[in-house]
Amino acid sequence: CIRDRSTTTGPAPLLTAATPGTRTYTVRGTDGNGCSSSASVLVTVNALPVLTVTPNAPATLCEAEIRTLTVTGAVTYLWSPGTDLSATNIAAPVLTAATVGNRTYTVTGTDGNNCTQTASVNITVNPRPTVTVVPGGPLTFCPNRVVGLQATGALSYNWSPGTDLNSTGSPLVVLTAQTVSTRTYTIVGTDGNGCTNSTSVQ
C-alpha cells in the first residue's frame, strides 16, 4: 500500500495511494557541500476491485433452506466464516442453513493486480416450527364417527388430503369418516417467519 507523501523534506516519506493513476515523483537531494542532484520514480496506483455481492441486503432464511451467495468484481475470493458454506474459495458458494442464528459473511476479493477489497452480507437463519397433532379421540373407528384433530406449533396450517375433513386450512379440523379406509393426513404448518414444517397422522 502506497501512501500520499507525509513529508516532502525527509529521506523516506510515506505515500498513501488515495487516487488511482500513474504519477512521477521527483526528489532533489542536497549534500553537505551544497551540491544537489535529483532522481525520479514512476508510481502506478491501481484501483481497488469493486465487489458486488448477492444477496445485497440482509437475508432471512429458514433452517435447512439452501441459498447461493455470489460475488463478482475480482479474480479470486475468500469467504469467512465458512459456517454452512459449500466452499470458501469460490465466487458462488452454496449456503445450507443448518445453523440457526445471525451471522455476517465477509468475502475478500483479489484482482489481477493483487489489490484486495471486502464486502459483507448479513444472514439470519430462523428455526422451523415444530408441528404436532393431537387427536380428540381414538384414530381407529367405525364409519360416520366424528373426531377432532388439533394442530399446534405454527401460525397457519394446510391439511391434505381434504377427504372427510370439514376444513383444510384450520388448526382444528373435524374428521367424519364416511368411507372405510386407512389414510394418512399430512399437515404443513407455517410460522410467523414464513418457515414451514410438517407432520402426519394416520
C-alpha positions as CSV (number, residue, x, y, z in Angstrom):
1,C,0.0,0.0,0.0
2,I,1.5,3.3,-1.1
3,R,0.6,6.5,0.8
4,D,0.5,10.1,-0.1
5,R,3.6,11.9,0.9
6,S,3.6,12.5,4.7
7,T,6.5,15.0,4.2
8,T,8.4,16.5,1.3
9,T,11.7,17.0,3.1
10,G,12.6,13.7,4.7
11,P,14.5,10.8,3.1
12,A,11.6,8.3,3.5
13,P,8.2,10.0,3.0
14,L,5.1,7.8,3.3
15,L,2.9,7.6,0.3
16,T,-0.8,6.8,0.5
17,A,-2.4,5.8,-2.8
18,A,-5.6,7.8,-2.4
19,T,-6.4,8.1,-6.1
20,P,-5.7,5.6,-8.9
21,G,-3.4,6.6,-11.7
22,T,0.2,7.0,-12.8
23,R,2.4,9.7,-11.4
24,T,6.0,10.6,-11.3
25,Y,7.7,11.8,-8.0
26,T,11.0,13.7,-8.2
27,V,13.3,14.0,-5.3
28,R,16.1,16.5,-5.1
29,G,18.9,15.8,-2.6
30,T,21.5,18.2,-1.3
31,D,24.7,17.1,0.3
32,G,26.8,18.8,3.0
33,N,28.7,20.8,0.3
34,G,25.5,22.3,-1.0
35,C,25.7,20.2,-4.2
36,S,22.4,18.8,-5.3
37,S,21.1,16.3,-7.7
38,S,17.7,14.7,-8.5
39,A,16.0,11.4,-9.3
40,S,12.5,10.4,-10.2
41,V,10.3,7.4,-9.6
42,L,7.2,6.4,-11.6
43,V,4.3,5.2,-9.4
44,T,1.2,3.4,-10.7
45,V,-1.7,3.2,-8.4
46,N,-4.2,0.5,-9.4
47,A,-7.9,0.9,-8.5
48,L,-9.3,-1.5,-5.9
49,P,-11.7,-4.1,-7.2
50,V,-15.4,-3.3,-6.8
51,L,-17.2,-6.3,-5.3
52,T,-20.9,-6.9,-5.9
53,V,-22.4,-9.5,-3.5
54,T,-25.8,-11.2,-3.9
55,P,-27.9,-11.1,-1.8
56,N,-27.0,-7.4,-1.5
57,A,-29.2,-6.8,1.6
58,P,-29.7,-8.7,4.9
59,A,-31.3,-12.0,4.0
60,T,-33.6,-14.2,6.1
61,L,-33.7,-18.0,5.6
62,C,-35.4,-20.9,7.2
63,E,-33.5,-23.7,8.8
64,A,-32.2,-26.2,6.2
65,E,-33.0,-23.8,3.4
66,I,-30.5,-23.6,0.6
67,R,-29.3,-20.3,-0.9
68,T,-26.4,-19.4,-3.2
69,L,-24.2,-16.5,-2.3
70,T,-22.5,-14.9,-5.3
71,V,-19.8,-12.2,-5.7
72,T,-18.3,-10.6,-8.8
73,G,-15.6,-8.0,-9.4
74,A,-12.4,-9.8,-8.7
75,V,-10.4,-12.9,-9.7
76,T,-10.1,-14.9,-6.5
77,Y,-12.2,-14.9,-3.4
78,L,-12.2,-16.0,0.2
79,W,-15.3,-16.2,2.4
80,S,-15.4,-16.0,6.1
81,P,-16.7,-17.7,8.2
82,G,-17.1,-21.0,6.5
83,T,-20.1,-22.0,8.5
84,D,-22.7,-23.9,6.4
85,L,-20.9,-22.9,3.1
86,S,-20.1,-25.5,0.5
87,A,-16.7,-23.8,-0.1
88,T,-14.9,-20.7,1.0
89,N,-12.7,-20.0,-2.0
90,I,-15.2,-19.8,-4.9
91,A,-17.4,-17.0,-6.3
92,A,-20.7,-18.7,-5.6
93,P,-20.7,-20.9,-2.5
94,V,-23.9,-22.7,-1.6
95,L,-25.2,-21.9,1.8
96,T,-27.2,-24.7,3.5
97,A,-28.7,-23.0,6.6
98,A,-28.1,-25.8,9.1
99,T,-27.2,-23.5,11.9
100,V,-29.9,-21.2,13.4
101,G,-28.9,-17.6,14.3
102,N,-27.5,-14.4,12.9
103,R,-24.2,-14.2,11.1
104,T,-22.2,-12.0,8.7
105,Y,-20.4,-13.5,5.8
106,T,-17.4,-11.4,4.6
107,V,-15.8,-12.1,1.2
108,T,-12.3,-10.8,0.3
109,G,-11.7,-10.4,-3.4
110,T,-8.3,-10.1,-5.1
111,D,-7.9,-8.8,-8.6
112,G,-5.2,-9.4,-11.2
113,N,-3.1,-6.6,-9.8
114,N,-3.2,-8.3,-6.3
115,C,-5.4,-5.5,-5.0
116,T,-8.0,-6.6,-2.4
117,Q,-11.4,-5.4,-1.3
118,T,-14.0,-6.8,1.1
119,A,-17.8,-6.9,1.1
120,S,-20.3,-8.4,3.6
121,V,-23.8,-9.8,3.8
122,N,-25.9,-10.4,6.9
123,I,-27.8,-13.7,7.1
124,T,-30.5,-14.6,9.6
125,V,-31.5,-18.3,9.9
126,N,-34.8,-18.9,11.6
127,P,-35.8,-22.3,13.1
128,R,-38.6,-24.3,11.5
129,P,-41.8,-24.7,13.6
130,T,-42.4,-28.0,15.4
131,V,-45.8,-29.1,14.2
132,T,-47.8,-31.6,16.3
133,V,-51.3,-33.1,16.0
134,V,-53.4,-34.0,19.0
135,P,-56.4,-36.2,18.1
136,G,-59.6,-35.7,20.0
137,G,-60.2,-39.5,20.3
138,P,-59.1,-42.9,19.0
139,L,-57.8,-42.9,15.4
140,T,-59.4,-46.3,14.6
141,F,-63.2,-46.1,14.5
142,C,-66.3,-47.0,12.6
143,P,-67.9,-45.1,9.6
144,N,-69.7,-41.9,10.4
145,R,-67.8,-41.4,13.6
146,V,-66.7,-37.8,14.2
147,V,-63.2,-37.0,15.7
148,G,-61.4,-33.6,16.0
149,L,-57.8,-33.2,15.1
150,Q,-55.9,-30.2,16.6
151,A,-52.6,-29.0,15.1
152,T,-50.3,-26.8,17.1
153,G,-46.9,-25.2,16.8
154,A,-47.4,-22.9,13.9
155,L,-49.4,-19.9,12.8
156,S,-51.3,-21.3,9.8
157,Y,-51.9,-24.8,8.5
158,N,-52.7,-26.8,5.5
159,W,-54.2,-30.3,5.7
160,S,-54.1,-32.8,2.8
161,P,-55.9,-34.7,1.5
162,G,-59.1,-33.0,2.4
163,T,-61.1,-36.2,2.3
164,D,-63.8,-36.3,5.0
165,L,-62.4,-33.1,6.7
166,N,-64.6,-30.1,7.3
167,S,-61.6,-27.8,6.5
168,T,-58.1,-27.9,5.2
169,G,-56.9,-24.5,6.5
170,S,-57.8,-24.5,10.1
171,P,-55.7,-25.7,13.1
172,L,-58.7,-27.7,14.4
173,V,-60.4,-29.9,11.8
174,V,-63.3,-32.3,12.2
175,L,-63.0,-35.7,10.5
176,T,-66.2,-37.6,9.7
177,A,-65.2,-41.0,8.5
178,Q,-67.7,-41.7,5.7
179,T,-65.7,-44.3,3.9
180,V,-63.9,-47.4,5.1
181,S,-60.2,-47.0,4.6
182,T,-56.9,-46.2,6.1
183,R,-55.4,-42.9,5.1
184,T,-52.6,-40.6,6.2
185,Y,-53.2,-36.8,6.6
186,T,-50.2,-34.5,6.2
187,I,-50.3,-31.2,8.0
188,V,-48.0,-28.4,6.8
189,G,-47.6,-25.6,9.4
190,T,-46.2,-22.1,8.6
191,D,-44.9,-19.8,11.4
192,G,-44.6,-16.0,11.6
193,N,-41.2,-16.0,9.8
194,G,-42.7,-17.9,6.8
195,C,-40.8,-21.1,7.8
196,T,-42.7,-24.4,7.3
197,N,-42.6,-27.9,8.7
198,S,-44.9,-30.8,8.5
199,T,-46.1,-33.9,10.4
200,S,-48.5,-36.7,9.6
201,V,-51.3,-38.6,11.3
202,Q,-52.8,-41.9,10.2
